[in-house]
Amino acid sequence: STPLMEETTIRFEEPGRTYHGAGALSAGGGSRLLYDYEPSLRSEILDVLFKPDAGAALQILKVEIGGDAQSTDATEASHMHTREDLNYKRGYEWWLMREAKARNP
């Protein structure tokens, strides 16, 4: 049978791959559902995801930048409709990035 966990040895004195941290991807509208949770539960979930030593402790968050179109499973608002229209508060991905950074700058 195949073991569920595999042991890994890290040798800092030898060259090799660089470990950048544990991360997650927010795309396709799944993160949008998180915004609708009751605020205290939403905050608890965000803490578990992003606070160091509090669960997943994610260090990398990759997000889909919206373009006002149905590109995957949901439509995410664009942060810029025209050259003069720059708005980093439009859409749930910007909200999620602010929440993640507040918990793990």
GUGURO-811522 format. One record per residue (C-alpha): residue number from 1; chain; x, y, z negated. Coordinates in nm, 4 decimals. Layout:
N
<nr NUM | kette A | xx X | yy Y | zz Z> .
...
END
This chain:
105
<nr 1 | kette A | xx 0.0000 | yy 0.0000 | zz 0.0000> .
<nr 2 | kette A | xx 0.1064 | yy 0.3595 | zz 0.0625> .
<nr 3 | kette A | xx 0.1899 | yy 0.5628 | zz -0.2506> .
<nr 4 | kette A | xx -0.0340 | yy 0.8633 | zz -0.3158> .
<nr 5 | kette A | xx 0.2587 | yy 1.0811 | zz -0.4194> .
<nr 6 | kette A | xx 0.6099 | yy 1.0981 | zz -0.2853> .
<nr 7 | kette A | xx 0.9086 | yy 1.2138 | zz -0.4878> .
<nr 8 | kette A | xx 1.1104 | yy 1.4993 | zz -0.3400> .
<nr 9 | kette A | xx 1.4536 | yy 1.6111 | zz -0.4530> .
<nr 10 | kette A | xx 1.5558 | yy 1.9721 | zz -0.3946> .
<nr 11 | kette A | xx 1.9281 | yy 2.0379 | zz -0.3728> .
<nr 12 | kette A | xx 1.9868 | yy 2.4121 | zz -0.3855> .
<nr 13 | kette A | xx 2.3558 | yy 2.3803 | zz -0.3022> .
<nr 14 | kette A | xx 2.2846 | yy 2.2218 | zz 0.0390> .
<nr 15 | kette A | xx 2.1564 | yy 2.4103 | zz 0.3455> .
<nr 16 | kette A | xx 1.8167 | yy 2.3125 | zz 0.4765> .
<nr 17 | kette A | xx 1.4600 | yy 2.4274 | zz 0.5017> .
<nr 18 | kette A | xx 1.3488 | yy 2.7314 | zz 0.3037> .
<nr 19 | kette A | xx 1.0522 | yy 2.6928 | zz 0.0724> .
<nr 20 | kette A | xx 0.8330 | yy 3.0023 | zz 0.0951> .
<nr 21 | kette A | xx 0.5550 | yy 2.8959 | zz -0.1431> .
<nr 22 | kette A | xx 0.2106 | yy 2.7417 | zz -0.1394> .
<nr 23 | kette A | xx -0.0464 | yy 2.9096 | zz 0.0792> .
<nr 24 | kette A | xx -0.3936 | yy 2.8992 | zz 0.2265> .
<nr 25 | kette A | xx -0.5768 | yy 3.0113 | zz 0.5368> .
<nr 26 | kette A | xx -0.8937 | yy 3.2185 | zz 0.5355> .
<nr 27 | kette A | xx -1.0678 | yy 3.1921 | zz 0.8708> .
<nr 28 | kette A | xx -1.3957 | yy 3.0894 | zz 1.0192> .
<nr 29 | kette A | xx -1.6268 | yy 3.2580 | zz 0.7704> .
<nr 30 | kette A | xx -1.5772 | yy 3.0298 | zz 0.4686> .
<nr 31 | kette A | xx -1.4304 | yy 3.3090 | zz 0.2578> .
<nr 32 | kette A | xx -1.7352 | yy 3.5235 | zz 0.3287> .
<nr 33 | kette A | xx -1.9418 | yy 3.2927 | zz 0.1079> .
<nr 34 | kette A | xx -1.7153 | yy 3.3664 | zz -0.1895> .
<nr 35 | kette A | xx -1.8147 | yy 3.7344 | zz -0.1836> .
<nr 36 | kette A | xx -2.1778 | yy 3.6417 | zz -0.2562> .
<nr 37 | kette A | xx -2.1014 | yy 3.4552 | zz -0.5807> .
<nr 38 | kette A | xx -2.2030 | yy 3.6091 | zz -0.9125> .
<nr 39 | kette A | xx -1.9169 | yy 3.8506 | zz -1.0056> .
<nr 40 | kette A | xx -1.7843 | yy 3.6674 | zz -1.3137> .
<nr 41 | kette A | xx -1.7800 | yy 3.3301 | zz -1.1340> .
<nr 42 | kette A | xx -1.6249 | yy 3.4887 | zz -0.8235> .
<nr 43 | kette A | xx -1.3532 | yy 3.6452 | zz -1.0407> .
<nr 44 | kette A | xx -1.2828 | yy 3.3118 | zz -1.2084> .
<nr 45 | kette A | xx -1.2479 | yy 3.1371 | zz -0.8708> .
<nr 46 | kette A | xx -1.0141 | yy 3.4103 | zz -0.7434> .
<nr 47 | kette A | xx -0.8046 | yy 3.3815 | zz -1.0616> .
<nr 48 | kette A | xx -0.7660 | yy 3.0054 | zz -1.0105> .
<nr 49 | kette A | xx -0.6682 | yy 3.0570 | zz -0.6481> .
<nr 50 | kette A | xx -0.4200 | yy 3.3421 | zz -0.6839> .
<nr 51 | kette A | xx -0.2995 | yy 3.4047 | zz -1.0405> .
<nr 52 | kette A | xx 0.0411 | yy 3.2553 | zz -1.1192> .
<nr 53 | kette A | xx 0.0165 | yy 2.9566 | zz -1.3570> .
<nr 54 | kette A | xx -0.3642 | yy 2.9544 | zz -1.3357> .
<nr 55 | kette A | xx -0.4398 | yy 2.6740 | zz -1.0929> .
<nr 56 | kette A | xx -0.3454 | yy 2.6786 | zz -0.7265> .
<nr 57 | kette A | xx -0.1284 | yy 2.9914 | zz -0.7773> .
<nr 58 | kette A | xx -0.1254 | yy 3.0568 | zz -0.4032> .
<nr 59 | kette A | xx 0.1644 | yy 3.2730 | zz -0.2911> .
<nr 60 | kette A | xx 0.0770 | yy 3.3056 | zz 0.0769> .
<nr 61 | kette A | xx -0.2592 | yy 3.4042 | zz 0.2258> .
<nr 62 | kette A | xx -0.3045 | yy 3.3980 | zz 0.6019> .
<nr 63 | kette A | xx -0.6206 | yy 3.5667 | zz 0.7243> .
<nr 64 | kette A | xx -0.8052 | yy 3.6051 | zz 1.0504> .
<nr 65 | kette A | xx -0.8230 | yy 3.9697 | zz 1.1551> .
<nr 66 | kette A | xx -1.1668 | yy 4.0289 | zz 1.2980> .
<nr 67 | kette A | xx -1.2551 | yy 4.1835 | zz 1.6287> .
<nr 68 | kette A | xx -1.6351 | yy 4.2267 | zz 1.6021> .
<nr 69 | kette A | xx -1.6884 | yy 3.9065 | zz 1.7990> .
<nr 70 | kette A | xx -1.7892 | yy 3.5482 | zz 1.7336> .
<nr 71 | kette A | xx -1.4419 | yy 3.4000 | zz 1.7710> .
<nr 72 | kette A | xx -1.4651 | yy 3.1016 | zz 1.5335> .
<nr 73 | kette A | xx -1.7409 | yy 3.0123 | zz 1.2880> .
<nr 74 | kette A | xx -1.8360 | yy 3.3647 | zz 1.1858> .
<nr 75 | kette A | xx -1.8077 | yy 3.7240 | zz 1.2970> .
<nr 76 | kette A | xx -1.5596 | yy 3.9441 | zz 1.1131> .
<nr 77 | kette A | xx -1.5752 | yy 4.3209 | zz 1.1526> .
<nr 78 | kette A | xx -1.2851 | yy 4.4923 | zz 1.3232> .
<nr 79 | kette A | xx -1.0714 | yy 4.7327 | zz 1.1205> .
<nr 80 | kette A | xx -1.0474 | yy 4.9663 | zz 1.4191> .
<nr 81 | kette A | xx -1.3203 | yy 5.0310 | zz 1.6762> .
<nr 82 | kette A | xx -1.1487 | yy 5.3309 | zz 1.8386> .
<nr 83 | kette A | xx -0.8112 | yy 5.5039 | zz 1.8006> .
<nr 84 | kette A | xx -0.9653 | yy 5.7424 | zz 1.5488> .
<nr 85 | kette A | xx -1.1596 | yy 5.4756 | zz 1.3557> .
<nr 86 | kette A | xx -0.9223 | yy 5.3038 | zz 1.1125> .
<nr 87 | kette A | xx -1.1002 | yy 5.1351 | zz 0.8204> .
<nr 88 | kette A | xx -0.9294 | yy 4.8748 | zz 0.6017> .
<nr 89 | kette A | xx -1.2380 | yy 4.8337 | zz 0.3827> .
<nr 90 | kette A | xx -1.4562 | yy 4.6899 | zz 0.6582> .
<nr 91 | kette A | xx -1.5024 | yy 4.3141 | zz 0.6472> .
<nr 92 | kette A | xx -1.4493 | yy 4.0407 | zz 0.3902> .
<nr 93 | kette A | xx -1.0912 | yy 3.9473 | zz 0.4843> .
<nr 94 | kette A | xx -0.9619 | yy 4.2890 | zz 0.3699> .
<nr 95 | kette A | xx -1.1576 | yy 4.2443 | zz 0.0461> .
<nr 96 | kette A | xx -1.0001 | yy 3.9005 | zz -0.0056> .
<nr 97 | kette A | xx -0.6490 | yy 4.0339 | zz 0.0602> .
<nr 98 | kette A | xx -0.6987 | yy 4.3116 | zz -0.1984> .
<nr 99 | kette A | xx -0.8270 | yy 4.0595 | zz -0.4555> .
<nr 100 | kette A | xx -0.5346 | yy 3.8230 | zz -0.3935> .
<nr 101 | kette A | xx -0.2774 | yy 4.1011 | zz -0.4224> .
<nr 102 | kette A | xx -0.4361 | yy 4.2330 | zz -0.7423> .
<nr 103 | kette A | xx -0.3882 | yy 3.8894 | zz -0.9005> .
<nr 104 | kette A | xx -0.0424 | yy 3.8134 | zz -0.7608> .
<nr 105 | kette A | xx 0.1381 | yy 4.1233 | zz -0.6282> .
END
